[in-house]
Amino acid sequence: MEKDINPGIIPGDLTIDLIGEVAHYLEYMSDIGCSGFDCSDHCLDTLNTWSQQSPGGRETLSNIREDLGDCRRCGLSKYRKQIVFGEGDPDARLIFVGEGPGFEEDKQGRPFVGPAGQLLTKIIAAINMTRESVYICNIVKCRPPENRNPSSDEAENCKPFLIRQIKAIKPDFICALGSVAARTLLDTTKSVSMLRNRFFDYKSTRLLVTYHPAYLLRNPEKKRDVWEDMKMLMNAMES
Ligand code: SF4
């Protein structure tokens, strides 16, 4: 049953965390195809307006990390040493999204710090940026055992937090690294080769797909394609 929300009434006792949680949960339910309740754009915009007007202002990455807590929302929590939330500039114009932490990331609690991370650092330098000037995170924040791909359930459980990170940062561009990131964000089953070399509109942000650095380590001949994608990204960011 749909209930209308009056945008003129701002409940004083609702905190920004609660408002944000309701908005993101409704959006998540909408994304996975649920219906029978009000998850319309109007409702989400109204909740967002409340959130902006609440005493805490715009949701911050710290708010989201705090809300994530010692997350046990999916089975990956059993295998992790620590949650790898993400790092970088909270006002970054560009976010890189990978699939999940690996061995080194799990150990250090930082994203992309193993061999694939070193390659990503070089890719970022090649577009005249630094790790500190972008934001780097993953679809899932806990390491899948033996570095397997996260399941779609695991990705969907973690996705609301990623979406909140993106909303808090408000980047102009997102670069999805690899098929898991691309498929989860774009809700598609297409391969990276079919998705790369173009921009998608993702919640008012321009999203580019390219190969994951770990894939490049196994398939160095694909580095040329990634460089083409990065040149496209660089040109778009400069224009
Ligand atoms: S992967 Fe995400 S949803 Fe699953 S336990 Fe870790 S933080 Fe929670």
Residues whose N, C-alpha, C, O or C-beta is under 5 A from the ligand:
A	BS01	SF4	C71 R72 R73 C74 L76 S77 V140 K141 C142 E154 N157 C158
